[in-house]
Amino acid sequence: MAETLAILGGSPAVTLDASEQYKRPVEEEKAAVCELIDEGFLTGSGSGPPLQFEEEFKEYIGCKYVLTTSHGHTALASCYFAAGLGAGDEFIHPTLGYIGSYAGALHMGATPVFCELDPKTLLADPADIEKRVTAKTRVINPIHMCGRVCDMDALLDICQRHNLVLVEDAAHAHGSEWDGVKIGNLGHIAGFSCQGLTPRSKPVAGGEAGIVATNDRELYERALIFCHLHRTGAVEELTNPVYKQLEPQLLGWKWRAHPLALAIARVSLHCLPERIEKYIANREELAEKIEGIPGLELAHNYPKAKGAEIYGGLRFLYDPEALGGLTAEQFCEALNAEGVPMGPNGISHIEHLRSLYTKDLPGIWGEGHPGPANVPLPRYQEGDFPVSEGLRGRVLQMSGWIEAVPGVIDQVAAGIRKVVDNYKALL
Ligand SMILES: Cc1ncc(COP(=O)(O)O)c(C=O)c1O
């Protein structure tokens, strides 16, 4: 039976509070921060609370080596240095990616080669990556976007056959798994971000911080010499005889995390397993309730992948043609009127169309320098990545819930169904 849509004057389908109900453990954060202030521990790495965080994160993900850093992008920059990336090398990054992910590689003079996304998973497409491997490729840098895990079997296979280093952008993927193994153990080296605050930011959040994780001793030592000037015990810890000759200043960057950030991140880490399980259960409940609705489905996950979209939220594949050409904006306006908090812009950051790759920006690298480390940047244009560009207007997003008001997921599903059943009234 036709119902009047709320946008056309009917009653909204969602009457309960659809916002996230999980509360940040603020009191625990305050206690952890005050403890450090009382102790006077406000700087340093390789000892005390920063080392404690590294040990706990290592134990949580089950990998051999962990280093904390100031941010996710400095963690990733350290990974690129560890991988030996430099001027003249190429690295492959999804075009629906993030410059903060690969800025380290860019400024080392390595050339970004973008790749397409798989239109169903919205993650880097391994088949397209393989087509872009050249004699200059050194690193593949996939993003486990919103905690959703890329096809690790395919990526590792490509890296093995072409002798490439897999630097995983795990900025959103603390606790995510592939075939039961946590991210940070699968590729060669991974960089995590701890930016923001629980529960909406990175799965482990402490304001600003980052983490490098690897099982490879050589990569760990290279990351360490790059980013941890004056880390307690660093020179003693190094085993590579060449690196061991460095002074405690190592290679000069002091990209360690602030101990206060790690104190907050530790509280976040402790409650992460619970948050992941609850988020996944709520997503599955919604997925079941909207199954078979024409024109809308959740982005596909690989069968071996497990993760929660704690950061970034749920992504939906929207097919306007199934609803008579109703645009994503029109569809979301009608959903919002029903009380369904869906947004039309599930795709942002189209990297190859940034001004860096489409415009001349004279002088930006210094007079007479064509690009970072004197390497010209590649040129791209609209149409170069038809699959990823074609996702504009076809990917919607909604936060999802760690804790939802009882009954609200039912109402959200009913609101979606109501708009889809009555879309013709909107044309
Ligand atoms: C995919 C991705 N990579 C890397 C980063 C960089 O992390 P940070 O902001 O901690 O430097 C972010 C931050 O949002 C990100 O979303």
The ligand as a Tripos MOL2 file, in Angstrom:
@<TRIPOS>MOLECULE
LIG
   16    16     1     0     0
SMALL
NO_CHARGES

@<TRIPOS>ATOM
      1 C1         43.1330    6.5740    4.9350 C.3       1 LIG1
      2 C2         43.9720    7.4420    5.8090 C.ar      1 LIG1
      3 N1         45.2980    7.3140    5.7800 N.ar      1 LIG1
      4 C3         46.1140    8.0510    6.5440 C.ar      1 LIG1
      5 C4         45.6090    8.9880    7.4170 C.ar      1 LIG1
      6 C5         46.5540    9.8580    8.1940 C.3       1 LIG1
      7 O1         46.3620    9.7760    9.5640 O.3       1 LIG1
      8 P1         46.6560   11.0410   10.4930 P.3       1 LIG1
      9 O2         45.5380   12.0050   10.3340 O.co2     1 LIG1
     10 O3         46.6980   10.4460   11.8700 O.co2     1 LIG1
     11 O4         47.9560   11.6000   10.0790 O.co2     1 LIG1
     12 C6         44.2160    9.1690    7.5040 C.ar      1 LIG1
     13 C7         43.6190   10.1430    8.4090 C.2       1 LIG1
     14 O5         42.4360   10.3820    8.4430 O.2       1 LIG1
     15 C8         43.3790    8.3820    6.6640 C.ar      1 LIG1
     16 O6         42.0510    8.5240    6.6730 O.3       1 LIG1
@<TRIPOS>BOND
     1     1     2 1
     2     2     3 ar
     3     2    15 ar
     4     3     4 ar
     5     4     5 ar
     6     5     6 1
     7     5    12 ar
     8     6     7 1
     9     7     8 1
    10     8     9 2
    11     8    10 1
    12     8    11 1
    13    12    13 1
    14    12    15 ar
    15    13    14 2
    16    15    16 1
@<TRIPOS>SUBSTRUCTURE
     1 LIG1         1 GROUP 0 **** ****
